[in-house]
Amino acid sequence: MPFRDIAGHDQLKPRIARAALRGTLPPSLIFAGPSGVGKRMAALALAQLVNCLAPLNADDGRDADACGECASCRRITRGVHADVVIVKPGDSGSIKIEAIRDVIERAAYRPFEGRRRVVIIDDAEQVVPGAQDALLKTLEEPPNGTTFVLVTSLPEVLLPTIRSRCRRLRFGRLAPTDVAGVLRRSHDYTDADAHAAAAFADGSPGRALEGATEQFVEARRAALQLLEAVADHPPPARRIMGATGLPGGGRGKVDRDALAQSLRAVATILRDLGILGARADERALANADLKATLQRLLRSFDNDRILGGFAAVDRALDALDRNASPKIVADWLAFQV
């Protein structure tokens, strides 16, 4: 996957590509950032670029990228390129010293079929301490023609001596619109399902894919129903009716986790109302597909009410954690937002 096919990280990707083509990219790197935001794909995109037979925009470096179509790029995509080595945790969940010693031995030789060998250590925080010690010398003085990329969401778990020998590149969370785009393009989500899942993903497509989309959609529907029901400061009976759409707010089986998810959905909608009210960058909207509805709600939610709603959601989630009745929590929230 070339850099252009990776969502987000629009400032970091061209910096990596330009440095790679100019030969100024450090040979020992840490790709750090939240789980599921594309760090491993970026490492593979780097491997494609440095071994591509027909790189794009290679002369001036602007928008430089692998072609994605040549024999080398295709082999890397299929995971069969001799000079792109990926190390992952084994069945035990760790990366043991034998795997690291094998990589060190292979790195001592010249690249076999490409211009540069790229060693990608995925979930690098799972490398056992003894194996990290064995890797130190190689990271400090990598063999000519070899780049090491340690991919991790927990860089602080790595030994300080490892961190000091590598240049750390920080990958941030994606905008919700970028997450929704990934879900639509690559995972066949509908527009509504993609935005619902993205609202809960905390900037990580990987996290969105781990959840149950139906639950995300239902949580957002219940949250929106509540806010629409209370928008015009209705009498108590209507507020209680608005709460019945929340899990635990009516009769029937109570699912505390589902109620907590709906409360978080309320928070994402309130956050979006704050963005619209402040006329901030709308690319940050978690529920961009609901913009028309949000604009209507904004007539009833000024900044003070939005902030008060955030505080109420926090207190409601805390009450759930302390085993409060879901029915009481749902009704209480309907009177607070």
VEXDREN-2710 file (C-alpha; in Angstrom, 1 decimal):
% VEXDREN-2710
k/r/px/py/pz
1/MET/0.0/0.0/0.0
2/PRO/1.6/3.3/-1.1
3/PHE/1.5/6.4/1.2
4/ARG/-1.3/7.9/-0.9
5/ASP/-3.6/5.1/0.0
6/ILE/-3.1/5.6/3.8
7/ALA/-5.7/7.8/5.4
8/GLY/-4.6/10.8/7.5
9/HIS/-1.1/11.8/8.6
10/ASP/-0.9/14.3/5.7
11/GLN/2.1/16.1/7.1
12/LEU/4.1/13.1/8.2
13/LYS/3.8/10.9/5.1
14/PRO/5.5/13.4/2.7
15/ARG/8.3/14.1/5.2
16/ILE/9.1/10.4/5.4
17/ALA/8.9/10.0/1.6
18/ARG/11.2/12.9/0.9
19/ALA/13.7/11.9/3.5
20/ALA/13.7/8.3/2.1
21/LEU/14.4/9.4/-1.4
22/ARG/17.1/11.9/-0.4
23/GLY/18.8/9.3/1.7
24/THR/18.4/11.4/4.9
25/LEU/16.0/9.1/6.7
26/PRO/17.7/7.7/9.9
27/PRO/18.2/3.9/9.5
28/SER/16.6/3.1/12.9
29/LEU/13.1/4.4/13.4
30/ILE/10.2/4.1/15.9
31/PHE/6.7/4.6/14.4
32/ALA/4.7/5.4/17.5
33/GLY/1.1/6.3/18.0
34/PRO/-2.3/5.0/19.0
35/SER/-3.3/1.5/17.9
36/GLY/-4.9/1.0/14.6
37/VAL/-4.1/4.4/13.0
38/GLY/-1.9/3.1/10.1
39/LYS/1.6/2.9/11.5
40/ARG/2.3/-0.6/10.2
41/MET/0.9/0.4/6.7
42/ALA/3.2/3.4/6.7
43/ALA/6.2/1.1/7.4
44/LEU/5.2/-1.0/4.5
45/ALA/4.7/2.1/2.3
46/LEU/8.2/3.1/3.2
47/ALA/9.5/-0.3/2.2
48/GLN/7.7/0.0/-1.1
49/LEU/9.1/3.4/-1.8
50/VAL/12.7/2.6/-1.2
51/ASN/12.5/-0.5/-3.4
52/CYS/10.1/0.7/-6.0
53/LEU/11.2/0.3/-9.6
54/ALA/9.4/3.4/-10.8
55/PRO/8.8/5.8/-7.9
56/LEU/6.4/8.7/-8.5
57/ASN/7.7/12.3/-8.3
58/ALA/11.2/11.1/-7.3
59/ASP/13.0/14.1/-8.8
60/ASP/11.7/16.9/-6.7
61/GLY/10.4/14.8/-3.7
62/ARG/7.0/16.6/-3.6
63/ASP/4.3/13.9/-3.3
64/ALA/6.9/11.3/-3.7
65/ASP/5.5/7.8/-3.5
66/ALA/5.9/4.2/-4.7
67/CYS/4.1/3.4/-7.9
68/GLY/2.3/0.4/-6.2
69/GLU/2.2/-1.5/-9.5
70/CYS/5.8/-2.6/-10.3
71/ALA/7.0/-6.2/-9.5
72/SER/8.7/-5.0/-6.3
73/CYS/5.7/-3.2/-5.0
74/ARG/3.4/-6.1/-5.7
75/ARG/5.7/-8.5/-4.0
76/ILE/5.8/-6.3/-0.9
77/THR/2.0/-6.1/-0.9
78/ARG/1.8/-9.9/-1.0
79/GLY/4.4/-10.2/1.7
80/VAL/6.8/-12.2/-0.3
81/HIS/9.6/-9.7/-0.9
82/ALA/12.9/-11.2/0.2
83/ASP/14.2/-7.9/1.6
84/VAL/11.1/-6.8/3.6
85/VAL/11.1/-8.7/6.9
86/ILE/8.2/-8.4/9.3
87/VAL/8.6/-9.6/12.8
88/LYS/5.4/-10.2/14.9
89/PRO/4.6/-11.6/18.3
90/GLY/4.3/-15.3/18.4
91/ASP/1.7/-17.5/19.9
92/SER/2.9/-16.5/23.4
93/GLY/2.2/-12.9/22.6
94/SER/5.8/-11.9/22.8
95/ILE/8.8/-11.5/20.4
96/LYS/11.5/-13.7/21.7
97/ILE/15.3/-13.5/21.3
98/GLU/15.5/-16.2/18.7
99/ALA/13.4/-14.1/16.3
100/ILE/15.5/-11.0/16.9
101/ARG/18.8/-13.0/16.4
102/ASP/17.5/-14.3/13.1
103/VAL/16.7/-10.8/11.9
104/ILE/20.1/-9.5/13.0
105/GLU/21.8/-12.3/11.1
106/ARG/19.8/-11.6/7.9
107/ALA/20.4/-7.9/8.1
108/ALA/24.2/-8.6/8.0
109/TYR/24.0/-9.5/4.3
110/ARG/23.4/-7.2/1.4
111/PRO/19.8/-6.9/0.1
112/PHE/19.0/-9.9/-2.1
113/GLU/16.5/-8.5/-4.6
114/GLY/15.9/-4.8/-3.7
115/ARG/17.8/-1.7/-3.1
116/ARG/17.3/-1.6/0.6
117/ARG/16.3/-4.2/3.2
118/VAL/13.5/-3.0/5.6
119/VAL/13.0/-4.8/8.9
120/ILE/9.6/-4.0/10.4
121/ILE/9.1/-5.1/14.1
122/ASP/5.4/-4.9/14.7
123/ASP/4.0/-4.5/18.2
124/ALA/7.6/-3.8/19.2
125/GLU/6.6/-3.3/22.8
126/GLN/6.3/-7.1/22.9
127/VAL/10.0/-7.7/22.3
128/VAL/11.3/-9.3/25.5
129/PRO/14.0/-7.4/27.4
130/GLY/16.7/-9.9/26.5
131/ALA/15.9/-9.6/22.8
132/GLN/15.9/-5.8/23.1
133/ASP/19.4/-6.0/24.5
134/ALA/20.5/-8.2/21.6
135/LEU/19.1/-5.6/19.2
136/LEU/20.9/-2.6/20.7
137/LYS/24.2/-2.8/18.8
138/THR/22.4/-3.4/15.4
139/LEU/20.1/-0.4/15.9
140/GLU/23.1/1.8/16.8
141/GLU/25.1/0.8/13.8
142/PRO/22.7/-0.8/11.3
143/PRO/24.3/-2.6/8.3
144/ASN/24.5/-0.6/5.1
145/GLY/21.4/-1.0/3.1
146/THR/19.1/-1.8/6.0
147/THR/16.4/0.2/7.8
148/PHE/14.8/-0.9/11.0
149/VAL/11.2/0.3/11.8
150/LEU/9.9/-0.5/15.3
151/VAL/6.1/-0.1/15.2
152/THR/4.4/0.4/18.6
153/SER/1.5/2.0/20.4
154/LEU/3.5/1.8/23.7
155/PRO/6.9/3.3/23.1
156/GLU/7.5/3.9/26.8
157/VAL/7.6/0.1/27.3
158/LEU/10.8/-0.1/25.1
159/LEU/14.1/0.1/26.9
160/PRO/15.5/3.7/27.2
161/THR/18.6/2.5/25.4
162/ILE/16.4/1.3/22.4
163/ARG/14.5/4.6/22.3
164/SER/17.7/6.6/22.4
165/ARG/19.1/4.8/19.3
166/CYS/16.0/5.4/17.1
167/ARG/14.3/8.4/15.7
168/ARG/10.7/8.5/16.9
169/LEU/8.0/9.6/14.4
170/ARG/4.6/10.2/16.0
171/PHE/1.4/9.1/14.3
172/GLY/-1.7/10.9/15.6
173/ARG/-5.3/9.9/15.7
174/LEU/-7.3/10.3/12.4
175/ALA/-10.1/12.8/12.0
176/PRO/-13.5/11.1/12.2
177/THR/-14.2/11.8/8.5
178/ASP/-10.9/10.0/7.6
179/VAL/-11.9/7.0/9.8
180/ALA/-15.4/6.9/8.1
181/GLY/-13.7/7.1/4.7
182/VAL/-11.5/4.1/5.5
183/LEU/-14.6/2.1/6.6
184/ARG/-16.5/3.0/3.4
185/ARG/-13.7/2.4/0.9
186/SER/-12.0/-0.6/2.4
187/HIS/-14.6/-2.4/4.4
188/ASP/-17.9/-1.8/2.6
189/TYR/-19.6/0.2/5.3
190/THR/-22.6/2.3/4.5
191/ASP/-22.2/6.0/5.0
192/ALA/-24.4/6.0/8.1
193/ASP/-22.7/2.9/9.6
194/ALA/-19.2/4.3/8.9
195/HIS/-20.0/7.6/10.6
196/ALA/-21.6/5.9/13.6
197/ALA/-18.6/3.6/14.0
198/ALA/-16.1/6.5/13.5
199/ALA/-17.8/8.5/16.2
200/PHE/-16.7/5.9/18.8
201/ALA/-13.3/5.0/17.2
202/ASP/-11.2/7.7/18.9
203/GLY/-9.4/8.3/15.6
204/SER/-8.5/4.7/15.0
205/PRO/-10.0/2.7/12.1
206/GLY/-8.7/-0.5/13.8
207/ARG/-10.7/0.3/16.9
208/ALA/-13.8/0.9/14.8
209/LEU/-13.4/-2.5/13.2
210/GLU/-13.1/-4.2/16.6
211/GLY/-16.6/-3.0/17.7
212/ALA/-20.1/-4.1/16.7
213/THR/-21.4/-1.6/14.2
214/GLU/-25.0/-2.3/15.0
215/GLN/-24.4/-1.3/18.6
216/PHE/-22.7/1.9/17.5
217/VAL/-25.6/2.8/15.3
218/GLU/-28.2/2.1/18.0
219/ALA/-26.2/4.0/20.6
220/ARG/-26.1/7.1/18.3
221/ARG/-29.8/6.8/17.5
222/ALA/-30.7/6.7/21.2
223/ALA/-28.5/9.6/22.0
224/LEU/-29.9/11.7/19.2
225/GLN/-33.4/10.9/20.2
226/LEU/-32.7/12.1/23.8
227/LEU/-31.2/15.4/22.7
228/GLU/-34.0/16.1/20.2
229/ALA/-36.6/15.3/22.9
230/VAL/-35.1/17.7/25.5
231/ALA/-33.9/20.4/23.1
232/ASP/-36.8/22.9/23.7
233/HIS/-36.8/22.5/27.5
234/PRO/-40.0/20.4/27.6
235/PRO/-42.0/19.5/30.8
236/PRO/-40.8/16.6/32.9
237/ALA/-43.1/14.0/31.3
238/ARG/-41.6/14.6/27.9
239/ARG/-38.1/14.4/29.3
240/ILE/-38.8/11.0/30.8
241/MET/-40.2/9.9/27.5
242/GLY/-37.0/11.0/25.8
243/ALA/-35.0/8.9/28.3
244/THR/-36.9/5.7/27.4
245/GLY/-35.0/5.4/24.2
246/LEU/-31.8/4.9/26.1
247/PRO/-30.8/1.4/27.2
248/GLY/-32.1/1.0/30.7
249/GLY/-34.3/4.1/30.4
250/GLY/-37.4/2.0/29.8
251/ARG/-38.7/-1.4/30.6
252/GLY/-37.0/-4.7/29.7
253/LYS/-33.6/-6.1/30.0
254/VAL/-30.9/-3.7/31.2
255/ASP/-27.6/-3.6/29.4
256/ARG/-25.2/-1.4/31.4
257/ASP/-22.6/-1.4/28.7
258/ALA/-25.1/-0.4/26.0
259/LEU/-26.2/2.5/28.2
260/ALA/-22.6/3.6/28.7
261/GLN/-22.1/3.5/25.0
262/SER/-25.2/5.7/24.4
263/LEU/-24.0/8.2/27.0
264/ARG/-20.7/8.4/25.1
265/ALA/-22.7/9.0/21.9
266/VAL/-24.4/11.9/23.7
267/ALA/-21.0/13.3/24.4
268/THR/-19.9/13.0/20.8
269/ILE/-23.0/14.8/19.6
270/LEU/-22.5/17.6/22.2
271/ARG/-18.9/17.9/21.1
272/ASP/-20.0/18.3/17.5
273/LEU/-22.5/21.0/18.6
274/GLY/-19.6/22.8/20.2
275/ILE/-17.6/22.6/17.0
276/LEU/-20.4/24.0/15.0
277/GLY/-21.2/26.7/17.5
278/ALA/-17.6/27.9/17.6
279/ARG/-17.4/27.7/13.7
280/ALA/-14.4/25.5/14.0
281/ASP/-13.0/23.1/11.3
282/GLU/-15.9/20.9/10.4
283/ARG/-13.5/18.1/9.4
284/ALA/-13.3/17.4/13.1
285/LEU/-17.0/16.5/13.3
286/ALA/-17.5/13.0/14.6
287/ASN/-21.1/12.8/13.2
288/ALA/-20.6/14.8/9.9
289/ASP/-23.4/12.9/8.3
290/LEU/-25.8/14.4/10.8
291/LYS/-24.8/18.0/10.1
292/ALA/-28.3/19.2/9.2
293/THR/-29.8/17.7/12.4
294/LEU/-26.9/19.2/14.4
295/GLN/-27.6/22.6/12.9
296/ARG/-31.2/22.4/14.1
297/LEU/-30.2/21.3/17.6
298/LEU/-27.7/24.1/17.8
299/ARG/-30.6/26.6/18.0
300/SER/-31.4/25.1/21.4
301/PHE/-27.9/24.4/22.7
302/ASP/-25.7/27.4/23.6
303/ASN/-22.1/27.0/24.9
304/ASP/-23.2/26.9/28.5
305/ARG/-25.7/24.2/27.9
306/ILE/-23.2/22.1/25.9
307/LEU/-20.6/22.3/28.7
308/GLY/-23.2/21.4/31.3
309/GLY/-24.2/18.5/29.1
310/PHE/-20.6/17.2/29.0
311/ALA/-20.4/17.4/32.8
312/ALA/-23.7/15.6/33.2
313/VAL/-22.5/12.8/30.9
314/ASP/-19.3/12.4/32.9
315/ARG/-21.3/12.2/36.2
316/ALA/-23.7/9.7/34.6
317/LEU/-20.9/7.4/33.5
318/ASP/-19.3/7.7/36.9
319/ALA/-22.6/6.7/38.5
320/LEU/-22.9/3.7/36.3
321/ASP/-19.4/2.6/37.3
322/ARG/-20.5/2.8/40.9
323/ASN/-23.4/0.5/40.2
324/ALA/-26.2/3.1/40.1
325/SER/-29.6/2.0/38.6
326/PRO/-29.5/2.5/34.8
327/LYS/-33.1/3.7/34.9
328/ILE/-32.2/6.4/37.4
329/VAL/-29.1/7.4/35.5
330/ALA/-31.1/7.7/32.2
331/ASP/-33.9/9.7/33.8
332/TRP/-31.4/12.0/35.6
333/LEU/-29.5/12.7/32.5
334/ALA/-32.7/13.7/30.7
335/PHE/-33.2/16.4/33.2
336/GLN/-29.6/17.7/33.0
337/VAL/-28.9/18.2/29.3
END
